[in-house]
Amino acid sequence: MNIRINAVYTLVSDESNIIIAKDTGKVDKNGNPVREFLKFYSNLEDALNGYARMQIMASEANTMAKLLEEVRSLKKFIHDLLVQETEPK
């Protein structure tokens, strides 16, 4: 698995985990992006919830209204990401 979430984060997998990886902006000697593996999850739902939690915890919102707006926007983003990935091509 190698699914881009946004310009910074990607979901990757190994034989047992779905991993939230952060792009470092560097490439290895073969030209592949170098990623920092941040969080490991056993299923896609937990990985997406983990991504949402990371974004919420990094929020710079200074009012409840702003935080709720960011949460709603994030939920819509994840929903749209899932719909986009499941629509027939």
KOLMIFI-210725 format. One record per residue: residue number from 1; residue in one letter; x, y, z of N, C-alpha, C in turn. Coordinates in steps of 0.2 Angstrom, whole numbers, plus 5000, padded with zeros to 4 digits. Layout:
! residues N
+-----+----+------+------+------+------+------+------+------+------+------+
|   i | aa |  n_x |  n_y |  n_z | ca_x | ca_y | ca_z |  c_x |  c_y |  c_z |
+-----+----+------+------+------+------+------+------+------+------+------+
| NUM |  A |    X |    Y |    Z |    X |    Y |    Z |    X |    Y |    Z |
...
+-----+----+------+------+------+------+------+------+------+------+------+
END
This chain:
! residues 89
+-----+----+------+------+------+------+------+------+------+------+------+
|   i | aa |  n_x |  n_y |  n_z | ca_x | ca_y | ca_z |  c_x |  c_y |  c_z |
+-----+----+------+------+------+------+------+------+------+------+------+
|   1 |  M | 5004 | 4994 | 5000 | 5000 | 5000 | 5000 | 5004 | 5006 | 5000 |
|   2 |  N | 5002 | 5011 | 4996 | 5006 | 5017 | 4996 | 5001 | 5023 | 4994 |
|   3 |  I | 4997 | 5025 | 4998 | 4992 | 5030 | 4997 | 4993 | 5037 | 5000 |
|   4 |  R | 4994 | 5042 | 4995 | 4995 | 5049 | 4997 | 4989 | 5051 | 5001 |
|   5 |  I | 4990 | 5054 | 5007 | 4984 | 5057 | 5010 | 4984 | 5065 | 5009 |
|   6 |  N | 4990 | 5068 | 5009 | 4991 | 5075 | 5007 | 4998 | 5076 | 5005 |
|   7 |  A | 5000 | 5082 | 5005 | 5007 | 5084 | 5002 | 5012 | 5081 | 5007 |
|   8 |  V | 5010 | 5080 | 5013 | 5015 | 5078 | 5019 | 5015 | 5071 | 5021 |
|   9 |  Y | 5009 | 5068 | 5021 | 5008 | 5061 | 5024 | 5005 | 5056 | 5019 |
|  10 |  T | 5008 | 5050 | 5020 | 5006 | 5045 | 5016 | 5004 | 5039 | 5020 |
|  11 |  L | 4999 | 5034 | 5018 | 4998 | 5028 | 5021 | 5002 | 5023 | 5017 |
|  12 |  V | 5006 | 5019 | 5021 | 5010 | 5014 | 5018 | 5009 | 5008 | 5022 |
|  13 |  S | 5011 | 5002 | 5020 | 5010 | 4996 | 5024 | 5015 | 4991 | 5023 |
|  14 |  D | 5016 | 4987 | 5028 | 5020 | 4981 | 5028 | 5016 | 4975 | 5029 |
|  15 |  E | 5018 | 4969 | 5030 | 5014 | 4963 | 5031 | 5009 | 4963 | 5036 |
|  16 |  S | 5010 | 4967 | 5041 | 5006 | 4967 | 5047 | 5003 | 4974 | 5049 |
|  17 |  N | 5005 | 4979 | 5046 | 5003 | 4986 | 5048 | 5001 | 4991 | 5043 |
|  18 |  I | 4997 | 4995 | 5044 | 4996 | 5001 | 5040 | 4999 | 5007 | 5044 |
|  19 |  I | 5003 | 5011 | 5041 | 5008 | 5015 | 5044 | 5007 | 5022 | 5041 |
|  20 |  I | 5006 | 5027 | 5046 | 5006 | 5034 | 5044 | 5013 | 5036 | 5043 |
|  21 |  A | 5015 | 5038 | 5037 | 5022 | 5040 | 5036 | 5022 | 5048 | 5034 |
|  22 |  K | 5027 | 5051 | 5036 | 5028 | 5058 | 5035 | 5034 | 5059 | 5030 |
|  23 |  D | 5033 | 5062 | 5024 | 5038 | 5063 | 5019 | 5043 | 5068 | 5022 |
|  24 |  T | 5050 | 5067 | 5022 | 5055 | 5071 | 5024 | 5057 | 5076 | 5019 |
|  25 |  G | 5055 | 5076 | 5013 | 5058 | 5080 | 5008 | 5064 | 5078 | 5005 |
|  26 |  K | 5067 | 5072 | 5007 | 5073 | 5070 | 5005 | 5072 | 5063 | 5000 |
|  27 |  V | 5076 | 5062 | 4996 | 5076 | 5055 | 4992 | 5082 | 5051 | 4994 |
|  28 |  D | 5081 | 5045 | 4993 | 5087 | 5040 | 4994 | 5091 | 5040 | 4987 |
|  29 |  K | 5096 | 5036 | 4987 | 5101 | 5035 | 4982 | 5097 | 5032 | 4975 |
|  30 |  N | 5091 | 5029 | 4976 | 5087 | 5027 | 4971 | 5082 | 5031 | 4968 |
|  31 |  G | 5082 | 5037 | 4972 | 5077 | 5042 | 4970 | 5070 | 5041 | 4973 |
|  32 |  N | 5069 | 5037 | 4978 | 5063 | 5036 | 4982 | 5063 | 5041 | 4987 |
|  33 |  P | 5057 | 5043 | 4989 | 5056 | 5047 | 4995 | 5058 | 5044 | 5001 |
|  34 |  V | 5061 | 5048 | 5005 | 5063 | 5046 | 5012 | 5057 | 5048 | 5017 |
|  35 |  R | 5054 | 5043 | 5020 | 5049 | 5044 | 5025 | 5050 | 5042 | 5032 |
|  36 |  E | 5047 | 5046 | 5036 | 5048 | 5045 | 5044 | 5041 | 5041 | 5045 |
|  37 |  F | 5042 | 5035 | 5048 | 5036 | 5031 | 5050 | 5034 | 5034 | 5057 |
|  38 |  L | 5028 | 5036 | 5057 | 5025 | 5040 | 5063 | 5021 | 5035 | 5068 |
|  39 |  K | 5016 | 5032 | 5065 | 5011 | 5028 | 5069 | 5010 | 5022 | 5065 |
|  40 |  F | 5009 | 5016 | 5069 | 5007 | 5010 | 5066 | 5000 | 5007 | 5068 |
|  41 |  Y | 4996 | 5005 | 5063 | 4989 | 5003 | 5065 | 4988 | 4996 | 5062 |
|  42 |  S | 4983 | 4992 | 5065 | 4982 | 4986 | 5062 | 4976 | 4986 | 5056 |
|  43 |  N | 4973 | 4992 | 5056 | 4967 | 4992 | 5051 | 4967 | 4999 | 5048 |
|  44 |  L | 4963 | 5000 | 5043 | 4963 | 5006 | 5039 | 4959 | 5011 | 5043 |
|  45 |  E | 4953 | 5009 | 5046 | 4949 | 5014 | 5050 | 4953 | 5017 | 5056 |
|  46 |  D | 4957 | 5013 | 5060 | 4961 | 5015 | 5065 | 4967 | 5020 | 5062 |
|  47 |  A | 4969 | 5019 | 5057 | 4974 | 5023 | 5054 | 4972 | 5030 | 5052 |
|  48 |  L | 4966 | 5030 | 5049 | 4963 | 5036 | 5047 | 4961 | 5040 | 5054 |
|  49 |  N | 4958 | 5037 | 5059 | 4956 | 5040 | 5065 | 4963 | 5043 | 5068 |
|  50 |  G | 4968 | 5039 | 5068 | 4975 | 5041 | 5070 | 4977 | 5048 | 5067 |
|  51 |  Y | 4976 | 5048 | 5060 | 4978 | 5054 | 5056 | 4974 | 5060 | 5058 |
|  52 |  A | 4967 | 5058 | 5059 | 4963 | 5064 | 5062 | 4965 | 5066 | 5068 |
|  53 |  R | 4967 | 5062 | 5073 | 4969 | 5064 | 5080 | 4976 | 5068 | 5079 |
|  54 |  M | 4980 | 5066 | 5075 | 4986 | 5070 | 5074 | 4985 | 5077 | 5072 |
|  55 |  Q | 4980 | 5077 | 5067 | 4979 | 5084 | 5064 | 4975 | 5088 | 5070 |
|  56 |  I | 4971 | 5085 | 5073 | 4967 | 5089 | 5079 | 4972 | 5091 | 5084 |
|  57 |  M | 4977 | 5087 | 5086 | 4981 | 5089 | 5091 | 4986 | 5094 | 5089 |
|  58 |  A | 4988 | 5095 | 5083 | 4992 | 5100 | 5080 | 4988 | 5106 | 5078 |
|  59 |  S | 4982 | 5106 | 5079 | 4978 | 5112 | 5078 | 4980 | 5118 | 5082 |
|  60 |  E | 4980 | 5124 | 5079 | 4982 | 5130 | 5082 | 4975 | 5134 | 5084 |
|  61 |  A | 4970 | 5131 | 5084 | 4963 | 5134 | 5085 | 4963 | 5137 | 5092 |
|  62 |  N | 4960 | 5143 | 5093 | 4960 | 5147 | 5099 | 4953 | 5148 | 5102 |
|  63 |  T | 4948 | 5145 | 5098 | 4941 | 5145 | 5100 | 4938 | 5138 | 5099 |
|  64 |  M | 4933 | 5136 | 5103 | 4930 | 5130 | 5102 | 4927 | 5130 | 5095 |
|  65 |  A | 4924 | 5136 | 5092 | 4921 | 5136 | 5086 | 4926 | 5134 | 5080 |
|  66 |  K | 4932 | 5137 | 5081 | 4937 | 5136 | 5076 | 4939 | 5129 | 5076 |
|  67 |  L | 4940 | 5126 | 5082 | 4942 | 5119 | 5083 | 4936 | 5114 | 5079 |
|  68 |  L | 4930 | 5116 | 5081 | 4925 | 5112 | 5078 | 4924 | 5112 | 5070 |
|  69 |  E | 4926 | 5118 | 5068 | 4926 | 5119 | 5061 | 4932 | 5115 | 5058 |
|  70 |  E | 4938 | 5115 | 5061 | 4943 | 5111 | 5059 | 4941 | 5103 | 5059 |
|  71 |  V | 4938 | 5101 | 5064 | 4936 | 5094 | 5065 | 4931 | 5092 | 5059 |
|  72 |  R | 4926 | 5096 | 5058 | 4921 | 5095 | 5052 | 4925 | 5095 | 5046 |
|  73 |  S | 4929 | 5099 | 5045 | 4933 | 5100 | 5038 | 4937 | 5093 | 5038 |
|  74 |  L | 4940 | 5091 | 5043 | 4944 | 5085 | 5043 | 4940 | 5079 | 5041 |
|  75 |  K | 4934 | 5078 | 5045 | 4930 | 5073 | 5043 | 4928 | 5073 | 5036 |
|  76 |  K | 4926 | 5078 | 5033 | 4924 | 5079 | 5026 | 4930 | 5077 | 5022 |
|  77 |  F | 4936 | 5079 | 5023 | 4942 | 5077 | 5019 | 4943 | 5069 | 5019 |
|  78 |  I | 4942 | 5066 | 5025 | 4943 | 5059 | 5026 | 4937 | 5055 | 5022 |
|  79 |  H | 4931 | 5058 | 5023 | 4926 | 5055 | 5019 | 4927 | 5055 | 5011 |
|  80 |  D | 4929 | 5061 | 5009 | 4930 | 5062 | 5002 | 4936 | 5058 | 4999 |
|  81 |  L | 4941 | 5057 | 5004 | 4946 | 5053 | 5002 | 4944 | 5046 | 5001 |
|  82 |  L | 4940 | 5043 | 5005 | 4937 | 5037 | 5005 | 4933 | 5036 | 4999 |
|  83 |  V | 4928 | 5041 | 4998 | 4924 | 5040 | 4992 | 4928 | 5040 | 4985 |
|  84 |  Q | 4933 | 5045 | 4985 | 4937 | 5045 | 4979 | 4941 | 5039 | 4978 |
|  85 |  E | 4943 | 5035 | 4983 | 4947 | 5029 | 4982 | 4942 | 5023 | 4980 |
|  86 |  T | 4936 | 5024 | 4982 | 4931 | 5018 | 4981 | 4927 | 5019 | 4974 |
|  87 |  E | 4927 | 5025 | 4971 | 4923 | 5026 | 4965 | 4926 | 5022 | 4960 |
|  88 |  P | 4921 | 5019 | 4955 | 4924 | 5015 | 4950 | 4928 | 5020 | 4945 |
|  89 |  K | 4933 | 5018 | 4942 | 4937 | 5022 | 4937 | 4934 | 5021 | 4930 |
+-----+----+------+------+------+------+------+------+------+------+------+
END
